[in-house]
Amino acid sequence: MKNRPLVTGFRLTFTWIVIASIIATVITYAIAAVLYVQAQYKSVYPANYYEQQIPGIDAYIREENTALLSQSGEEGLKNAISGDGISYQVLDSEGNILYGTNQENLFETKEELFNQLNTTFRHQDNYIHAVPIIDDSGKIAGAITLSYQLTISYVGDSGRWVITVLVIALLSPFLYIVGFTMLFSKIFVRNINKPLQLLMDASRKIKEKDLDFEINYHSDNELGKLCGAFSEMKEELKKSLSAQWKMEQERVEMVESLAHDLKAPLSVIRGYSEALIDANFDGDEKLCKYLAVIKENAEKSSNLVQQMQYTSELEKSDVQLQLVPVNLSEFLEQKVRHYELQAKQKEIDIVMKMKGDIQIPLLIDADKLERILDNIVSNSLQYTPTGGRISISVTAGKDNVFYEIYDSGSGFSQKDMEKAFDKFYRGDEARRSKDGHSGLGLYIVKQLVEQLGGSIRIDNAESGGACVMFWHKVFGDNGQPK
């Protein structure tokens, strides 16, 4: 079935189900027939089985005669009847029932009873044989009626298992269809699942950027062709990704090299501009203004070069955390005091709230956390209007530390919400600002937060200001997150 098309395999599976069910049903019917024939001889009474006993019982009644009118004669009468298919009743001369297994009133009058004596008549579904009892004077002292049916009967409880066998035989086709459907469908599905499992494993390896694997499945059916196509795709993807990874590595190296080469001339420009400003003894305001612009833009360029270098370092896969014990409360209070010096220029209030075990020293990478906070708060200071407010909320848990930083600025646009963490993205507000920026701030923050085992997201507060929320792991003494 491996080398056949799936539709052919499905049809063969269905055919095997039908053939196997038919064969099994025929065998079951044959066994049931044999058992039924044996039961006919050993366990089944013929339809006239009880009718054949009537003459013998009749002779016994005539022999015992009036002795059967007494209750003491019932035991002998029972012994004369074989099986449970004959019921009887003993009547007196008036037609009253003295005793018996049949308590139904068969005769309404004495005359009706006498008319039916020594005869066999039909009453409902039963045949009734009435035997007279004659006393010594020759008068009718009573009668005994024997009631039976002309139908097949069984010996004891043997009828139950015969009926059970017949019922099972009738239901066997459906049972076999269900059973063989489950069996052959399981085999069919197993043959399909094997290549599908290989494809799922291959997809998982591709997701993990592992292209060193083989799909060991060869067949002429659709699944085999799919596995072959997947293998070809993997090879092409391997070539493409290898080229892409090589280009990415070259790009990173080029950025690092370019940033390194730019640092020296920018330092020279900034140094000479400072020297010219200091040497301007004549106080030429126009010259001072030009030199200040040169110095300012040289400093911006130097900062941009530093950010590019830092971004390249973040993108390396072998970045190691420098974990040190930090009193988070003291660390944050010191950072807020530093921000307050910048905030005074725009009359911005900075409020910080701390919750949890802030006083307990935590093992974290302080440099990365400081850079995260500097990037976020500097953005808030840039976009918060004069007289505004920045709120910093910190909650320390057992395993994580959560931060929420709100400002009273204009908030994020819809485009910002979608692209703020992209490299080199600059929103409309940033482009309109006089200072501008590189578009690397939140990208760097996201990389740093993820290196600390956390995540970050942005939103707008109900009042309309921007809100940046992030969290990071707390590390244990073994250097692993708690």
Secondary structure, DSSP 8 states (H G I E B T S, - for coil): -TTS-HHHHHHHHHHHHHHHHHHHHHHHHHHHHHHHHHHHHHTEE-TTTTGGGHHHHHHHHHHHGGGGGSGGGHHHHHHHS-SSS-EEEEEETTS-EEEES------SSHHHHHHHTT-EEEETTEEEEEEEEE-TTS-EEEEEEEEE-SS-EESTTHHHHHHHHHHHHHHHHHHHHHHHHHHHHHHHHHHHHHHHHHHHHHHHHHHTT----------SSHHHHHHHHHHHHHHHHHHHHHHHHHHHHHHHHHHHHHHHHHHHHHHHHHHHHHHHHHH-TT--HHHHHHHHHHHHHHHHHHHHHHHHHHHHHHTSTT-----EEE-HHHHHHHHHHHHHHHHGGGT-EEEEEEEES-SS-EEE-HHHHHHHHHHHHHHHHHHS-TT-EEEEEEEE-SSEEEEEEEESS----HHHHHHTTSTT---HHHHHSSS---S-HHHHHHHHHHHTT-EEEEEE-TTS-EEEEEEEE-B-TTSSB-
